Amino acid sequence: MSLMSILKSSDPKCKEVKEIIKSVAPQKKDFKTYSGIPPFTNYEVMSEHKLTSSYDSGLVGTAFDYLSKIICAYYTNTELSAKEFEQPKIISFLEETKNKSILVLYKKIQNHIDFLLANKSNDLELNEEFIGGIILLAKLENLWRSGFLPVATKKDILKPTEKVVYEDISSLVKNFDNVFIKNGLIKPDSLITYNPRYSANIRVALGGIDADICIDETLYDYKSTKNHGFMIKDSMQITSYYLFYLMDRIMSSTVQMQRHRIERIALYKARFGQIEYFDVKHIPEKDLKYAISELNRMFKLGMPAQKIKDF
C-alpha cells in the first residue's frame, strides 16, 4: 500500500487516516489563484482534453511531469540529470529479458536529456523526436507501476503513439512554460527539489509516498484533469504531502526536501494554466499538531509527544 492507495481505500484504518488529513485540509474557500480568477471556477481551457482512453491520459500525465522538470532545470541553475527519471527495476527487467533494442532506446533518451541540460542555449526546443523519447520513458514507468511490465510485449512497448497524445503533451508544456517561466514564477536562482523524497521511516510506514515538485517555498501537485472544480481528495493529497514533510522536519530528517521552508501548498491545473494555492500559516497550530500526533500514532512512527508539542 502507498499514500495514494490509502487515500483511495475504504478500509476502516485508511478512513481514519483520511479523516485526520481532512481535518486540516483547506476547503474551496481557502484557496487563491495567482491570476486573480476565483479558484475552481469555469477557467478558460488552454489545452482541450481530446484523449479517449485512461491509458493515454496516464501517459500524458507522466510525460508532462518529466518535461516540466526538464524545463525547470533548463532555465535555472539547479541540477537535474536523466538519473532522476530512471527506475532501476525497469533497467533490470530490460536487461534480464534481453530487450536490448528497448534498452538502447531507453539509454539514448537519457543521454539526450543530459546533453540538452548540459548545452543550454537561449530557448528550449522540444521536437517531436524528443517528446517521443519521453513518451517511451513514461510508457515504461506506467507499465512498471501498474505491474504490467512483465507481461508487456516488445510490440506493445514500441507501438506508435497516437498523434493526439503528442499534441496534448506539447500543449501542456507550452502552458507550463507560459505560467512558470515567462511569468517569472521560476527564476534562475530558484531552489527546486525535483522528486521530493521522504525519510525511510515515513516511506516504509506508508508503503510509498511521491510528491511532484518543490519550487522555492511552494510544494506543488500537478493535475492534468479536465475538471476545473474543487475536489476534496486533491486538497487532502497535497495536504498529506505537507504533513509528512513536517513530520520529517520534527524528526530532523536530512532528505533534500528539507532544504525548503514550505509556506504554500498548490495545485497546478495544467489544462487551464492556473495555480490554486493555500498559505499553510492559516492552518491553526493546535489542529496541525493534533493531526501530526494522530498520524504518528496511526503509523507507529515513534515520534516523542514532547517533540511534536515543542515544534
Backbone as a ProteinNet text record, in pm:
[ID]
protein_1_A
[PRIMARY]
MSLMSILKSSDPKCKEVKEIIKSVAPQKKDFKTYSGIPPFTNYEVMSEHKLTSSYDSGLVGTAFDYLSKIICAYYTNTELSAKEFEQPKIISFLEETKNKSILVLYKKIQNHIDFLLANKSNDLELNEEFIGGIILLAKLENLWRSGFLPVATKKDILKPTEKVVYEDISSLVKNFDNVFIKNGLIKPDSLITYNPRYSANIRVALGGIDADICIDETLYDYKSTKNHGFMIKDSMQITSYYLFYLMDRIMSSTVQMQRHRIERIALYKARFGQIEYFDVKHIPEKDLKYAISELNRMFKLGMPAQKIKDF
[TERTIARY]
84.3	0	88.3	38.3	109.5	16.3	67.9	-17.1	-137.5	-115.2	-226.5	-328.6	-281.3	-372.8	-454.4	-389.2	-457.2	-568.2	-537.8	-635	-753.4	-734.8	-843	-919	-862.9	-917.9	-1038.5	-1125.1	-1241	-1218.9	-1097.1	-1061.1	-1078.3	-1129	-1153.4	-1032.4	-914.6	-794.6	-761.9	-776.6	-749.3	-849.1	-973	-1075.5	-1038.3	-983.7	-942.7	-828.6	-733	-621.6	-674.7	-768.9	-824.9	-897.4	-966.4	-1037.1	-938.8	-825.2	-721	-668.8	-637.9	-585.6	-691.4	-814	-924.2	-948.3	-919.1	-945	-861.9	-750.3	-666	-651.6	-713.2	-704.2	-786.5	-732.3	-807.6	-930.2	-1035.2	-1158.3	-1153.4	-1254	-1258.9	-1235.7	-1301.2	-1295.1	-1157.1	-1073.8	-942.8	-834.7	-859.9	-759.3	-766.1	-654.4	-646.1	-575.6	-578.2	-503.4	-409.2	-299.9	-207.9	-268.9	-358.8	-419.7	-525.6	-572.7	-679.3	-817.9	-826.3	-955	-999.4	-1126.8	-1173	-1135.7	-1079	-1034.4	-1148.8	-1117	-1210.5	-1335	-1320.5	-1432.8	-1414.4	-1502.4	-1501.1	-1389.2	-1265.9	-1149.9	-1155.2	-1081.7	-1062.5	-975.4	-1017.1	-941.5	-826.3	-705.1	-586.5	-542.6	-572.5	-538	-659.2	-729.8	-852.7	-821.5	-901.4	-883.5	-949.4	-867.4	-919.1	-885.1	-825.8	-783.3	-903.8	-894.1	-1008.7	-990.2	-874.6	-852.6	-778.9	-803.8	-735.5	-586.1	-552.3	-411.7	-336.5	-395	-331.6	-325.2	-428.1	-429.7	-314.4	-292.9	-182.1	-47.6	-38.4	84.8	116.9	15.2	32.2	74.9	10.5	42.8	187.3	235.9	374.5	474.1	446.5	536	542.7	428.5	426.6	509.1	499.5	577.7	727.1	772.6	913.5	952.9	873.1	908.3	905.2	811	804.1	931.3	983.3	1105.8	1227.7	1227.4	1336.2	1334.7	1215.3	1201.7	1255.8	1217	1264.3	1416.9	1475.8	1621.5	1691.7	1628.2	1688.5	1701.9	1603.5	1601.1	1647.6	1702.8	1752.6	1893.5	1950.9	2085.3	2081.4	1965.7	1952	2008.7	2038.2	2093.7	1986.1	1979.8	1888.1	1955.2	1950.4	2004.6	1899.7	1922.6	1828.7	1815.9	1913.9	1908.4	1784.7	1737.3	1618.5	1495	1495.1	1380	1399.3	1516.7	1548.4	1488.1	1430.4	1378.6	1466.8	1550.4	1641.7	1572.2	1449.5	1378.2	1342.7	1321.8	1294.1	1420.5	1533.5	1662.2	1689.9	1671.8	1697	1607.2	1480.3	1385.1	1427.6	1464.4	1503.9	1631.2	1722.8	1847	1820.8	1738.6	1711.5	1629.1	1541.8	1454.1	1512.2	1636.8	1706.8	1636.8	1566.8	1503.1	1606.7	1708.2	1822.1	1781.3	1693.7	1658.2	1585.7	1500.1	1428.2	1525	1617.3	1717.1	1804.8	1840.9	1921.1	1845.1	1715.9	1633	1620.4	1605.4	1593.2	1718.4	1834.7	1961.7	1982.8	1934.7	1951.9	1878.5	1754.9	1678.5	1737.5	1791.2	1857.9	1978.4	2055.9	2172.4	2129.6	2017.9	1965.7	1925.9	1861.4	1821.8	1945.4	2045.5	2167.5	2241	2244	2309.8	2236.8	2104.9	2021.9	2046.5	2052.9	2069.4	2213.1	2305.8	2446.8	2485.6	2400.6	2430.5	2312	2293.5	2177.4	2202.2	2098.6	2101.8	1991.7	1951.8	1852.3	1715.3	1667.7	1533.8	1538.4	1456.5	1448.7	1351.9	1398.3	1312.8	1292.8	1167.5	1133.5	1064.9	1141.9	1084.1	1009.7	945.5	861.9	943.7	1066	1151.1	1183.1	1215.1	1247.1	1124.6	1009.4	885.6	854.4	882.5	861.6	946.5	1070.2	1157.4	1104.6	1054	995.9	872.1	794.5	675.4	716.1	827.1	875.2	910.3	980.6	1013.2	885.9	787.9	661.2	585.4	588.1	518	577.5	709.3	775.9	748.7	752.1	725.2	581.8	486.3	346.1	319.6	383.5	368.6	428.8	542.8	608.8	523.4	474.9	395.4	264.2	207	79.8	98.7	224.6	252.5	241.7	221.5	202	329.3	439.6	562.1	607.7	603	648.2	568.9	443.9	361.8	349.3	408	401.5	497.3	451.3	536.8	616.7	719.5	801.4	714.5	620.4	528.9	442.6	396.7	315	393.9	517.6	600.1	638.3	669.2	715.2	603.4	480.9	366.3	361	345.6	341	232.1	264.3	169.7	84.2	-43.8	-136.9	-89.4	-115.9	-76.2	-137.5	-261.3	-330.8	-255.4	-182.2	-103.1	13.1	81.9	190.9	139.7	26.3	-30.9	-69.9	-125.1	-168.7	-48.9	54.6	175.5	237.6	247.4	305.9	228	96.2	10.4	28.6	34.4	53.1	189	289.5	424.9	428.2	358.7	351.5	286	177.3	110.2	205.8	276.8	369.3	476.7	531.8	635.1	581.2	459.3	398.6	376.1	324.6	287.9	410.1	501.4	613.1	738	769.8	893.2	869	779.1	756.6	696.8	618.7	561.5	656.8	772	874.1	852.4	763.7	746.2	871.8	939.5	1067.7	1177.1	1275.5	1386.6	1516.2	1619.2	1745.6	1799.2	1777	1830.4	1726	1615.2	1512.1	1567.4	1520.2	1555.4	1449.3	1492.3	1396.8	1439.5	1344.6	1364.8	1271.1	1329.4	1251.6	1166.6	1216.4	1138.7	1144.1	1061.2	1067.8	1054.1	1157.2	1156.7	1146	1092.9	1074.2	1171.1	1182.1	1272.5	1228	1322.3	1290.5	1183.3	1187.6	1089.8	947.2	925.5	792.3	758.5	854.4	828.3	786.1	855.1	823.2	687.1	659.6	532.3	413.4	429.3	319.3	316.8	430.3	438.1	470.6	510.6	545.5	475.2	547	490.2	569.5	499.8	565.1	501.2	572.8	526	580.9	521.5	561.7	686.6	680	793.6	783.6	898.3	907.1	981.7	919.2	984	985.4	1104.3	1120.8	1038.3	940.2	863.5	729.8	711.9	582.8	596.6	508.5	500.1	383.9	414.5	313.4	270.1	143.8	94.6	32.9	79.3	29	-100.7	-193.9	-318.6	-344.4	-351.5	-380.9	-526.5	-609.7	-751.3	-824.3	-936	-1019.9	-1121.8	-1124.2	-1217.5	-1158	-1227.9	-1177	-1230.9	-1327.5	-1391.5	-1308.6	-1353.2	-1284.9	-1314	-1208.7	-1222.5	-1145.6	-1215	-1152.6	-1036.7	-1044.5	-936.1	-804.4	-813.7	-691.9	-632.3	-719.5	-674.1	-611.2	-672.4	-619	-484.1	-469.6	-344	-227.8	-244	-135	-112.3	-219.6	-205.6	-128.1	-153.6	-82.6	66.9	102.3	243.9	307.3	234.5	284.9	297.1	197.6	200.1	320.1	345.7	457.9	592.3	593.5	712.8	742.2	638.6	656.2	703.8	650.8	690.5	837.7	883.4	1026.2	1108.1	1056.1	1127	1139.1	1030.7	1031.5	1134.8	1148.5	1243	1384.1	1405.2	1537.5	1591.4	1503.8	1545.5	1634.6	1727	1817.6	1788.3	1669.6	1635.8	1634.6	1659	1675.3	1555.7	1438.7	1317.1	1321.2	1398.3	1403.8	1483.1	1541.9	1606.8	1502.8	1379.7	1272.1	1198.2	1160.9	1070	934.5	855.2	730.1	629.6	588.2	490.5	356.3	359.8	237	227.7	106.1	79.9	-7.8	14	-55.9	-89.1	-199.8	-240.6	-217.5	-140.8	-124.5	-216.2	-318.6	-413.9	-359.2	-293.9	-216.1	-298.6	-422.7	-505.4	-558	-555.1	-606.8	-496.5	-376.4	-266.7	-292.9	-358.7	-396.4	-330.8	-287	-230.3	-324.3	-371.9	-459.6	-375.9	-354.3	-262	-327.4	-262	-308.7	-187.9	-194.4	-86.9	-102.9	-4	-16.6	-18.7	20.3	15.5	-128.2	-224.7	-365.3	-420.7	-341.7	-384.8	-360	-462.5	-442.2	-335.8	-242.1	-130.8	-179.4	-282.6	-336.5	-387.8	-459.6	-513.4	-401.5	-300.1	-187.5	-112.9	-84.5	-12.1	-95.3	-226.2	-313.3	-310.6	-319	-315.8	-183.9	-73.5	57.9	65.7	14.1	14.6	-65.3	-179.2	-265	-201.7	-138.6	-70.3	49.1	116.4	226.9	177.5	61.6	1.5	-42.3	-110.4	-164.2	-53.8	54.7	161.4	277.8	260.7	361.9	501.9	512.1	638.8	732.8	680.4	765.2	816.5	745.2	787	749.7	843.8	812.1	707.2	607.9	499.9	553.6	659	715.3	775.8	834	892.5	784.8	670.9	559.2	507	495	444.3	535.8	666.3	763.4	787.3	738.4	765.6	700.8
-119.3	0	124.9	233.2	361.2	470.3	591.2	701.4	717.4	708.6	723.4	612.3	491.4	378.5	401.8	454.9	484.6	587.1	690.8	797.1	750.7	640.1	587.1	473.3	418.1	297.9	326.8	225.4	234.5	150	98.1	22.4	111.8	57.4	138.6	219	156.5	227.9	341.8	313.9	417.3	531.9	497.6	601.2	692.9	632.3	711.4	805.8	755.4	838.7	954.9	924.3	1028.5	1135.8	1096.1	1193.5	1285.9	1229.1	1310.4	1416	1372.4	1464.8	1568.3	1521.3	1610.2	1720.3	1691.4	1789.1	1916.6	1907.1	2026.2	2064.9	1987.8	2017.8	2141.9	2233.9	2354	2321.4	2399.1	2385.2	2480.5	2472.9	2554	2702.1	2753.6	2897	2941.3	2846.1	2879.1	2902	2855.9	2867.3	3002.8	3039.9	3159.3	3120.3	3209.7	3187.1	3304.3	3279.3	3387	3477.9	3422.6	3500.3	3597.8	3576.2	3660.3	3610	3508.1	3447	3362.2	3367.5	3284.4	3137.8	3071.3	2932.5	2836	2732.5	2622.8	2669.8	2775.8	2824.6	2781.6	2828	2785.4	2855.5	2809.7	2869.8	2854.5	2942.5	2925.1	2801.3	2717.1	2594.9	2628.6	2603.4	2630.2	2505.7	2388.7	2261.3	2169.5	2161.3	2081.2	1932.8	1865.9	1722.2	1644.9	1584.2	1508.4	1360.1	1319.6	1180.2	1089.5	969.8	878.5	759.6	748.5	634.2	678.1	605.9	636	605.2	509.2	474.5	594.8	658	775.1	891.7	905.2	1012.2	994	868.6	838.8	865.3	831.8	852.8	1001.8	1080.5	1225.7	1284.3	1239.7	1291	1266.2	1144.9	1110.4	1184	1187.5	1257.1	1406.3	1465	1607.1	1631.8	1542.3	1554.7	1559	1468.1	1466.1	1597.9	1637.4	1754	1884.5	1895.8	2017.7	2033	1921.6	1925.6	1958.6	1907.4	1940.1	2089.9	2145.6	2289.8	2369.7	2329.2	2398	2396.7	2281.1	2268.1	2349.5	2356.9	2428.3	2577.7	2632.7	2777.4	2819.9	2726.9	2761.1	2706	2739.4	2690.7	2559.8	2498	2372.7	2255.9	2148.9	2030.3	1923.8	1870.3	1760.5	1673.7	1543.7	1452.1	1346.4	1274	1169.6	1061.7	1052.4	954.5	975.4	1101.7	1132.7	1061.1	1030.5	965.2	813.9	768	625.9	539.5	428.1	329	204.4	176.1	61	-70.4	-86.6	-212.2	-225.8	-113.4	-117.3	-157.8	-98.3	-133.3	-282.1	-330.7	-472.9	-562.1	-523.5	-603.4	-609.3	-495.4	-491.6	-571.9	-570.4	-647.6	-797	-834.1	-975.8	-1040.9	-962.9	-1019.8	-1005	-958.7	-943.1	-845.2	-746.2	-643.1	-535.9	-579.6	-492.1	-366.3	-382.5	-267.1	-160.7	-203.7	-108.3	-44.2	-124.2	-72.4	33.3	9.2	105.8	237.4	228.9	349	421.7	343.5	399.1	480	420.1	487.4	608.4	597	704.9	830.9	815.2	932.9	990.3	903.2	953.6	1040.6	993.2	1069.4	1201.6	1196.2	1317.2	1421.3	1375.6	1465.9	1532	1450.8	1503.9	1601	1569	1657.2	1791.1	1784.1	1904.9	1997.8	1940.1	2020.7	2069.4	2003.6	2043.8	2145.9	2161.7	2251.9	2344.5	2438	2527.3	2643.6	2677.3	2797	2889.2	2986.9	3082.4	3019.4	2946	2888.3	2737.1	2672.9	2526.9	2483	2398.6	2346.3	2196.9	2158.7	2018	1966.1	1897.7	1849.1	1717.5	1671.3	1551.2	1427.3	1419.9	1304.2	1298.2	1413.9	1418.5	1383	1438.3	1407.1	1258.4	1200.6	1056.5	974.3	1019.1	950.5	960.3	1077.7	1097.4	1009.7	996	909.9	765.2	720.6	584.5	567.7	664.7	658.5	652.3	734.9	739.5	608.1	551.9	425.5	314.1	306.5	203.4	222.5	347.6	372.5	335.4	373.4	342.6	192.8	121.4	-24.7	-87.9	-34.4	-86.8	-60.7	62.3	98.2	20.1	-10.8	-83.8	-234.6	-280.1	-422.8	-498.4	-425.6	-491.6	-503.9	-446.6	-451.8	-595	-687.9	-824.9	-896.3	-854	-922.3	-840.2	-721.3	-637.1	-691	-698.6	-746	-629.6	-665.7	-564.3	-480.6	-548.5	-480.8	-379.1	-416.5	-325.1	-199.1	-220.8	-109.5	-14.3	-70.6	11.4	52.7	18.8	56.6	209	258.2	403.7	470.3	584.7	659.4	750	760.6	843.3	989.1	1052.3	1191.8	1283.9	1251.9	1336.6	1342.9	1235.3	1232.5	1332	1330	1425.6	1569	1594.1	1729.3	1774.9	1682.1	1714.8	1750	1668.9	1693.9	1828.1	1854.8	1980.8	2101.1	2089.3	2198.4	2222.5	2115.3	2127.5	2188.7	2149.6	2202.6	2352.9	2393.8	2536.1	2616	2562.7	2628.9	2645.3	2536.4	2538	2644.8	2650.6	2749.3	2891.7	2915.3	3048.4	3085.3	2989.8	3017.3	3028.1	2933.5	2928	3003.9	2996.8	3059.6	3204.3	3222.8	3357.8	3452.6	3401.6	3486	3506.9	3440.9	3463.4	3393	3293.2	3217.3	3137.7	3094.8	3026.5	3119.2	3142.2	3231.9	3150.9	3205.7	3131.6	3077.5	3152	3108.5	3038.3	2996.2	2925.8	2797.4	2766.3	2640.9	2537.8	2429.2	2328.8	2189.2	2113.8	1970.9	1898.7	1824.6	1769.9	1648.3	1564.9	1448.6	1443.8	1525.7	1534.2	1397.5	1360.6	1230.4	1249.2	1146.8	1149.1	1050.4	1057.2	967.5	822.7	731.2	588.5	550.1	612.5	586.2	607.8	719.7	752.6	670.6	651.5	572.4	430.9	370.5	232.7	226.4	322.3	323.5	336	416.9	440	339.5	277.8	187.8	262.9	388.4	471.3	605.3	710.7	845.5	924.7	984.5	1057.6	1193.9	1298.7	1434	1474.2	1577.1	1614.5	1701.7	1818.7	1910.9	2020.8	2063.8	2178.2	2289.5	2406.3	2521.5	2635.1	2671	2773.2	2735.9	2817.4	2788.6	2719.7	2669.1	2609.5	2463.1	2381.6	2239.9	2224	2177.7	2166.9	2023.1	2009.8	1883.5	1914.7	1844.6	1868.3	1792.1	1856.7	1791.8	1820.1	1715.3	1733.9	1699.9	1699.9	1669.8	1778.1	1740.8	1839.5	1901.6	1852.8	1903.1	2026.3	2137.3	2260.4	2281.4	2199.4	2219.8	2172.8	2212.4	2172.8	2026.8	1953.5	1814.6	1798.6	1758.6	1747.6	1648.6	1546.6	1447.3	1510.1	1609.2	1677.9	1761.5	1829	1908.8	1819.3	1704	1609.9	1554.1	1528.8	1473.8	1570.6	1695.6	1792	1825	1823.1	1847.3	1734.2	1611.8	1497.3	1505.2	1550.9	1568.6	1668.9	1773.7	1876.6	1822.4	1747.3	1692.4	1600.4	1513.3	1420.4	1492.1	1600.9	1687.1	1743.5	1790.3	1844.4	1736.7	1616.9	1507.6	1472.8	1476.5	1457	1568.3	1690.1	1804.4	1787.7	1742.9	1721	1614.8	1514.6	1405.8	1438.3	1566.4	1613.9	1535.4	1501.7	1430.9	1521.2	1460.8	1538.6	1517.9	1465.9	1446.7	1582.5	1580.5	1703.7	1798.4	1743.6	1824.1	1921	1885.3	1968.1	2097.5	2115.3	2243.3	2354.5	2315.3	2412.5	2442.6	2567.9	2608.1	2629.4	2525.6	2532.1	2626.5	2724.6	2822.5	2809	2743.6	2726.9	2586.2	2537.6	2415.3	2456.3	2394.2	2441.4	2328.4	2347.1	2257.8	2331.9	2272.4	2333.3	2261.6	2330.7	2274.3	2298	2196.5	2210.3	2246.4	2200.8	2228.6	2371.8	2435.9	2572.3	2675.1	2626.6	2717.1	2796.3	2732.5	2800.4	2733.8	2815.9	2766.3	2803.8	2703.1	2723.4	2695.5	2798.3	2782.6	2815.1	2766	2788.7	2817.2	2924.6	2957.9	2873	2787.5	2691.6	2757.5	2884.9	2955.2	2968.5	2947.6	2960.5	2833.7	2726.2	2606.8	2633.6	2627.8	2652.7	2559	2613.6	2535.2	2416.4	2438.7	2331.7	2216.4	2248.1	2145	2071.4	2146.5	2087.4	1987.6	2026	1937	1814.7	1833.9	1719.6	1620.2	1671.4	1584.3	1507.8	1576.5	1511.7	1404.2	1434.3	1336.6	1212.4	1233.2	1121.1	1035.8	1099.9	1024.6	948.8	1009.2	943.7	816.8	827.8	712	605.7	647.7	553.1	472.5	540.2	474.1	427.8	442.8	394.2	445.8	576	636.5	662.5	655	668.3	808	909	1046.9	1083.3	1131.3	1169.9	1281.3	1266	1364.7	1504.2	1510.3	1639.9	1711.6	1632.6	1692	1757	1689.8	1744.9	1870.8	1863.6	1977.4	2099.3	2075.3	2184.8	2238.9	2168.2	2205.1	2338.8
0	0	0	-57.5	-61.7	-11.1	0.2	44.5	-47.4	-179.2	-273.4	-255.3	-229.7	-205.7	-79.7	23	149.9	127.4	48.5	24.3	-60.5	-133.4	-217.2	-149.9	-42.5	20.4	109.8	121.4	211.7	337.4	353.3	473.2	596.7	707.9	828.4	875.2	875.9	919	822.5	693.5	592.9	604.6	634.4	654	770.4	875.6	991.8	955.2	877.1	831.4	747.8	660.1	573	653.2	757.9	841.9	914.1	954.1	1019.6	922.2	800.7	699.3	660.9	646.4	606	708.8	835.4	942.2	927.4	854.6	834.8	687.3	598.7	455.4	421.5	343.3	306.5	222	242.1	165.3	45.1	-37.9	-160.3	-132.1	-29.6	2.4	51.4	88.8	145.5	39.7	-81.6	-187.9	-258.5	-319.5	-403.4	-533.6	-631	-755.1	-778.9	-850.1	-885.8	-991.7	-1071.2	-1179.4	-1129.5	-1006.7	-953.4	-987.9	-1072.6	-1106.6	-987.8	-950	-838.1	-860.6	-759.5	-777	-803.3	-880.6	-909.6	-985	-1062.6	-1142.1	-1287.2	-1373.1	-1512.8	-1590.2	-1568.1	-1632.3	-1784.7	-1851.2	-1995.4	-2017.5	-2110.3	-2139.5	-2233.5	-2188.5	-2269.5	-2347.2	-2291.6	-2356.5	-2348	-2457.2	-2457.9	-2441.4	-2359.6	-2336.5	-2450.4	-2536.3	-2650.5	-2641.5	-2531.8	-2516.3	-2498.1	-2552.6	-2549.7	-2456.8	-2393.4	-2303.3	-2177.7	-2069.2	-1942.5	-1955	-2041.3	-2064	-2120.4	-2222.6	-2282.8	-2184	-2101.9	-2001	-1902.8	-1860.9	-1769.9	-1834.7	-1962.9	-2039.2	-2048.4	-2078.5	-2089	-1954.4	-1846.6	-1713.6	-1675.1	-1700	-1665.3	-1754.5	-1885.2	-1978.5	-1946.6	-1912.6	-1876.8	-1750.1	-1654	-1530.8	-1563.3	-1650.7	-1691	-1758.2	-1856.9	-1938.2	-1858.8	-1766	-1684.3	-1600.9	-1553.4	-1473	-1559.3	-1681.3	-1774.4	-1805.4	-1823.6	-1848.6	-1729.7	-1608.9	-1487.4	-1480.1	-1506.5	-1498	-1606.4	-1722.4	-1835.8	-1807.7	-1738.5	-1716.2	-1576.5	-1500.6	-1367.3	-1347.7	-1234.7	-1201.6	-1123.4	-1118	-1043.7	-1123.2	-1053	-1117.7	-1135.8	-1255.5	-1286.8	-1391.1	-1371.3	-1471.2	-1502.1	-1610.3	-1650.5	-1544	-1455.2	-1345.8	-1259.2	-1252	-1172.1	-1226	-1355.4	-1417.3	-1429.7	-1390.3	-1409.3	-1300	-1340.9	-1247.2	-1259	-1158.7	-1165.8	-1200.3	-1152.3	-1179.5	-1327.1	-1394.2	-1537.9	-1612.5	-1574.5	-1636.1	-1618.3	-1496	-1466.4	-1550.7	-1561.5	-1640.1	-1786.4	-1843.3	-1984.1	-2007.7	-1911.7	-1924.9	-1912.3	-1815.6	-1790.1	-1900.2	-1963.5	-2067.1	-2206.9	-2211.5	-2339.9	-2434.7	-2377.2	-2459.7	-2494.5	-2568.7	-2597.5	-2674.8	-2774.3	-2857.4	-2775.7	-2682.6	-2597.7	-2499.1	-2446.8	-2352.8	-2420.1	-2545.8	-2621.9	-2636.8	-2668.1	-2681.4	-2547.9	-2441	-2305.7	-2271	-2297.9	-2269.1	-2360.9	-2484.8	-2581.7	-2537.3	-2492.2	-2449.4	-2320.2	-2233.8	-2112.9	-2150	-2246.1	-2291.7	-2355.3	-2426.8	-2492.2	-2387	-2279.8	-2170.8	-2109.8	-2079.2	-2016.7	-2109.2	-2238.8	-2336.1	-2343.9	-2346.9	-2355.8	-2237.3	-2117.8	-1996.5	-1976.6	-2043.8	-2032.5	-2139.5	-2240.5	-2351.8	-2376.6	-2285.5	-2292.1	-2388.3	-2465.3	-2549.2	-2497.2	-2574.5	-2525.6	-2502.1	-2599.8	-2590.3	-2602.5	-2522.8	-2524.7	-2633.9	-2723.7	-2830	-2807.8	-2792.1	-2771.2	-2896.9	-2980.7	-3106	-3085.8	-3191.2	-3183.6	-3147.7	-3198.9	-3168.5	-3019.1	-2961.4	-2818.7	-2735.3	-2770.4	-2697.8	-2709.9	-2827.6	-2846.6	-2751.1	-2728.7	-2633.3	-2491.7	-2455.7	-2322.6	-2305.8	-2412.1	-2407.5	-2379.8	-2439.4	-2413.4	-2265.7	-2207.3	-2064.3	-1981	-2018.2	-1944.5	-1957.4	-2076.8	-2101.4	-2015.1	-2010.8	-1931	-1781.8	-1735.8	-1593.6	-1557.2	-1641.6	-1611.7	-1613.7	-1706.7	-1711.3	-1586	-1543.6	-1423	-1299.4	-1284.4	-1166.8	-1159.2	-1275	-1276.9	-1265.1	-1273.6	-1261.8	-1393	-1504.1	-1633.4	-1716.3	-1669.4	-1748.7	-1778.3	-1681	-1708.8	-1818.2	-1840.4	-1942.2	-2070	-2071.5	-2191.5	-2297.4	-2420.3	-2528.9	-2587.1	-2660.1	-2727	-2820.8	-2885.6	-2978.1	-2904.1	-2783.9	-2702.5	-2666.6	-2624.9	-2577.2	-2690.2	-2807.2	-2919.4	-3014.3	-2979.9	-3063.1	-3078.3	-3202.1	-3223.2	-3139.2	-3085.8	-3002.9	-3090.3	-3055.3	-3131.9	-3137.8	-3250.5	-3271	-3165.7	-3123.7	-3026.4	-2893.3	-2860.7	-2736.9	-2747.6	-2862.5	-2885.8	-2876	-2940.6	-2942.6	-2802.4	-2725.1	-2589.4	-2501.3	-2509.9	-2430.6	-2469.3	-2599.3	-2646.9	-2595.7	-2594.4	-2547.6	-2398	-2320.3	-2174.9	-2141.7	-2218.3	-2198.3	-2228.2	-2333.2	-2368.6	-2255.6	-2200.1	-2087.1	-1969.6	-1938.9	-1825.1	-1844.7	-1964.3	-1994.9	-1976.5	-2021.5	-2007.8	-1861.3	-1783.6	-1644.1	-1553.4	-1564.2	-1469.5	-1515.6	-1643.4	-1691.6	-1735.5	-1830.2	-1883.5	-1779.6	-1686.1	-1580.4	-1462.7	-1467.4	-1365.5	-1232.9	-1229.6	-1104.9	-1073	-1178.2	-1161.7	-1211.9	-1127.3	-1159.9	-1169.6	-1231.7	-1244.9	-1112.9	-1003	-873.6	-786.1	-845.4	-767.9	-707.3	-587.5	-520.7	-559	-622.3	-670.1	-626.3	-573.5	-549.2	-644.7	-738.7	-849.5	-814.1	-731.2	-688	-535.8	-469.5	-322.9	-256.8	-183	-116.2	34.5	97.6	242.8	307	438	510.2	493.1	510.8	500.5	601.6	718.3	824.1	773.7	706.5	655.7	531.8	442.6	321.1	355.7	450.5	490.6	558.6	646.3	719.1	624.8	520	425.9	312	286.4	171.7	43.9	58.2	-57.8	-53.5	-90.8	-96.9	-200.2	-296.3	-405.2	-425.1	-389.4	-419	-556.1	-618.1	-754	-758.5	-696.5	-706	-600.5	-550	-457.9	-530.1	-539.6	-601.7	-500.4	-456.4	-352.7	-228.8	-190.8	-68	-95.3	-216.6	-253.4	-291.8	-236.4	-270.9	-368.1	-490.1	-595.6	-620.7	-661.6	-714.8	-850.8	-955.1	-1090.2	-1113.7	-1181.4	-1220.4	-1368.4	-1450.7	-1593.3	-1624.2	-1520.6	-1535.7	-1615.4	-1676.1	-1746.3	-1650.7	-1526.5	-1425.6	-1357.2	-1364.2	-1302.5	-1161.1	-1119.7	-990.1	-871.6	-752.3	-628.9	-597.3	-561.8	-519.6	-389.1	-285	-153.3	-154.6	-239.9	-244.1	-290.8	-380.6	-425.6	-313.1	-239.1	-125.1	-18.7	5.5	104.1	60.3	-68.7	-119.5	-97	-139.6	-123.9	23.8	103.8	248.1	314.6	272	330.8	301	180.2	148.3	244.6	275.9	367.3	509.7	554.5	690.4	711.4	614.3	629.8	612.7	537.9	531.1	670.4	739.4	874.6	971.6	955.3	1044.6	1024.9	900.6	874.5	938.6	932.6	991.7	1143	1206.4	1351.3	1388.4	1301.2	1327.3	1277.3	1239.5	1195.3	1076.5	984.1	863.4	778.9	706.8	621.9	473.2	439.5	298.3	228.1	96.9	19.4	31.7	45.2	54.6	173	275.3	395.4	375.1	256.7	225.1	215.3	186.2	164.6	294.9	312	419.5	353.3	350.6	275	340.8	263.8	310.6	239	121.7	44.6	-12.4	-23.6	-99	-216.5	-331.7	-451.3	-547.7	-617.9	-725.6	-856.5	-946.8	-1078.6	-1175.9	-1224.5	-1320.2	-1461	-1513.8	-1636.8	-1759.6	-1765.8	-1884.4	-1886.8	-1773.1	-1763.6	-1735.7	-1707.9	-1675.4	-1549.1	-1452	-1328	-1206.9	-1113.3	-987.9	-874.6	-803.5	-687.4	-563	-482.3	-370.1	-235.9	-131	5.7	93.5	171.3	265.5	391.4	419.4	529.3	666.9	674.1	802.9	853.9	765	804	870.1	873.5	947.2	1095.5	1179.8	1323.7	1380.9	1456.2	1510.9	1593.5	1673	1757.1	1671.8	1564.7	1475.3	1402.8	1362.5	1290.4	1378.6	1501.4	1592.8	1629.5	1640	1669.8	1553.2	1429.9	1312.2	1305.1	1332.7	1331.4	1440	1557.4	1667.7	1631.4	1567.9	1529.7	1419.5	1323.2	1217.6	1274.9	1370.1	1440.1	1509.2	1571.5	1640.1	1539.7	1434.1	1336.4	1267.2	1234	1158.5	1245.6	1379	1474	1438.3	1417.4	1377.9	1495.1	1615.3	1733.6	1761.5	1714.9	1742.4	1885.8	1967.2	2105.3	2108.3	2194.4	2205.1	2235.6	2316.1	2353.6	2232.7	2141.4	2020.7	1934.9	1926	1848.6	1916.4	2047.1	2124.6	2111.2	2110.6	2106.1	1965	1865.3	1725.6	1688.7
[MASK]
+++++++++++++++++++++++++++++++++++++++++++++++++++++++++++++++++++++++++++++++++++++++++++++++++++++++++++++++++++++++++++++++++++++++++++++++++++++++++++++++++++++++++++++++++++++++++++++++++++++++++++++++++++++++++++++++++++++++++++++++++++++++++++++++++++++++++++++++++++++++++++++++++++++++++++++++++++++++

